[in-house]
Amino acid sequence: MACSTFRMFGLGLAVLALPGVAAAQKVQLLKSSDYTLQVTELNAELQSPWGMAFLPDGRLLVSQKSGSIAVLSRDGRRIEQTITGLPRVASQGQGGLLDVALDPEFATTPWLYWSYAESGEGGLSGTAVARAKLINGRLQSTEIIYRQIPKVEGAGHFGSRLVFGRDKSLFITLGDRQKFTPAQDMTQSIGKVVRIQRDGRIPADNPKWKATGARPEIYSLGHRNPQGAALHPGTGVLWLSEHGPQGGDEINRVQAGKNYGWPTASYGCNYGEPVGEDCRLGGGKHSPKFVEPLSIWVPRSIAPSGLLFYTGPEFPKWRNHILMGSLAGTALWRIQFDADREIKRERLLGELGERIRDVEQGPDGRVYLLSDSGKLLKISRLPGRP
């Protein structure tokens, strides 16, 4: 039997040409406060990946901003298929094909959902959500179930994560489209978290707003650009991460009918102003009129992205901790809470220098990351090491 070949890559050990393995894999060993992490580069051929979802058979769907979905093999190393035929996306700036999610009953009703930037008349655009049945690798019965109201100019702050609640309703996070005040306007869905049924209908138990003309799909308001969202494993409540301006990135627990302050209150400073205590919008403090964030990053933004609550067996010391990617911060953050109080945070994988776009827990309990450079990374615990 041929022996394995080893090479060094940066700070870690890379294992190449393993017996029976057709292609090389780069592996790095990096330390956290609890574990020696084994970071395996599974794939580096993705094109501006944004979101991912594991199929029941273990294969992985990855959305690519230009408007296609890659189907990866169970080991993540091969693109087996590229799904096209989606509604046309506005792939410019921060726009394009965004998140992807499976129906809670996908095994019996194989609906696939995705969010994207949709073009409108006169160069306007807005976040939209569509679904289709994924049958034998093809999309069938495609329908658009939600559109942000209204479409506007610009190519920034679309959001947008898709999370199914325990009751199988669908949460959609929508950015402020860099327009600021519409995040407080109840006649618009810009800068909001909205909640709909899987077919686009409005849940009867959504918040009842007093404002004239308030849109019935609005669940919460005052959000800037939430690009990470997940259900708390204990409570089932939606938590999200969102971008501040200069500083003021937040983690929030989303409560029905509540206002999270943007653009009236923020621990960040407007662009063009010197960063410091004096420039914080509304003085920084959100309460009592607005909901106070659970965590903030100051004075500089890390640009938080995909977020999950870890629940697997691979990292038992991290059970129920948040794992969150960052773009400007080029790292993976681990945040531990006691109820709604942050008690510890740790910056991980900074040595990689990757803009981490999405974070998901795989069926094997390991952590999978997408980077803006087109990589799929797997994070596991080095066997035999703490």
Secondary structure, 3 states (H helix, E strand, C coil): CCCCEEEEECCEEEEECCCCCCCCCEEEEEECCCCEEEEEEEECCCCCEEEEEECCCCCEEEEECCCEEEEECCCCCCEEEEECCCCCCCCCCCCCEEEEEECCCCCCCCEEEEEEEEECHHHCEEEEEEEEEEECCEEEEEEEEEECCCCECCCCCCCCCEEECCCCCEEEECCCCCCCHHHHCCCCCCCEEEEECCCCCCCCCCCCCCCCCCCCCEEEECCCCEEEEEECCCCCCEEEEECCCECCEEEEECCCCCECCCCCCCCCECCCCCCCHHHEHHHCCCCCCCCCCCEEECCCCCCEEEEEECCCCCCHHHCCCEEEEECCCCEEEEEEEECCEEEEEEEECHHHCCCEEEEEECCCCCEEEEECCCCEEEEEECCCCC
